[in-house]
Amino acid sequence: MAVHIRLARAGTKKTPFYRIVVADQRAARGGRFIERLGTYDPRRNEIRLDPARVKHWRDVGAQPSHTVELLLKRPDVVSATVAK
């Protein structure tokens, strides 16, 4: 099973909000996921992540999507414990 770290869209019409999730690459964009690692709100330009869990999944071999890779490189990422 190939696992990716990617964005899953939430929110309403014209008000996007994304969850940063670990999911099987064959799962639908907004479908089933393994673990939620954080959130991204493009309207407020705010990113919240659990860096320990991101590191764990990258060490296990999860590949981030191109967009998530760019978000992880940003210096303004807020570390937060994400409620499960």
N, C-alpha and C positions, 0 to 999 in steps of 0.2 A: 504494500500500500504506500503510494507516494503521498507525502504530506506537505502541504504548503501553508505559509502564513500569508493571509490575504484579507481583503476588505469584504465585509458583508453589509450590504446596504440596509438601513433601517430609516425611520423617520417617515414623513408624509410627502405628498406631492410638492415639488418645488422647495422642500426643506430637507435636503439630504443630511444624513447622519450615518456614520459608518462604525461598525464594530471591527476591531482587528482580531481575527480568529485564526485558529489552526484547524484546517479541514483537509479531508481527502481531496485530491485534485479532481476526482470525478464527481464530487458533490456539486449541487447547484449553488449559484452565487449567494443567494439568501437562504440556502437550505441548511442541512444538518452540518454541525461542526463539532470538533473534539473539545476545544477549550477556547474561552474568550480571554484574550490577552490585554485588551484595552479598547479605547474608543478614539475616533477622530471626528471632530466637528469642523467641516470646512467653512461654515459661516462665521464662526468665531476664530477660526484658524487655531484650534486647540487640540492637542494630542495628549492622551493619558495612556500610560503603559505600565505594565508590571515587568521591569527589566530582567528580573531573575528568571521569570518564566520564558521570556523571549530568548534569553541565553540558553536555557535548558533545551528548548525546542530546536534552536540552531545547532547545539551540540549533538542532538539526536539525529540531525540530518534534514530538518524541515527547511525547505527553500522559500524565502520570501518572494512575493510578487514584485514586479518592478516598482509599482507605486509604494508598496510597503517599504521596500528597500530605501527609497528616497525619503520617506517619512522617518525612518529609523536614523538616518544620517543628519537630520535637522537638530540644531543645538537647543531648540526651545521645547524639547519633549519633557513633559511633566511626569515624574515617576509617581505612581499611585498604586495602592493595593486595590485590585478590582474585585468587586463582589461577585460571587459565583451564582 
